[in-house]
């Protein structure tokens, strides 16, 4: 999987994560809107919302970390390619200098 595909997949997961949170929040808000909850039920909904929001935020942090890792890997791969090219160029220059020295 290349960088673009990996980032698209992570963005899709982030979107699904956000949608799931909004659905859960709407479900809990629906219970609150009815106004028939006891104090304990309302406190339980508050705790559930807190936990769900925590999972959403933690999931977003994990996705961000993976996105950063994908980008970092791409930078490292580009750096390695350039390093290999420089190494080849140095070897070529060394051969040229050796040949020039021998021709003298």
ABEGO torsion letter per residue (X at the ends): XBAAAAAAAAAAAAAAAAAAAAAAAAAAAAAAAAGABBAAAAAAAAAAAAAAAAAAAAAAAAAAAAAAAAAAAAAAAAAAAAAAAAAAAAAAAAAAAAAAAAAX
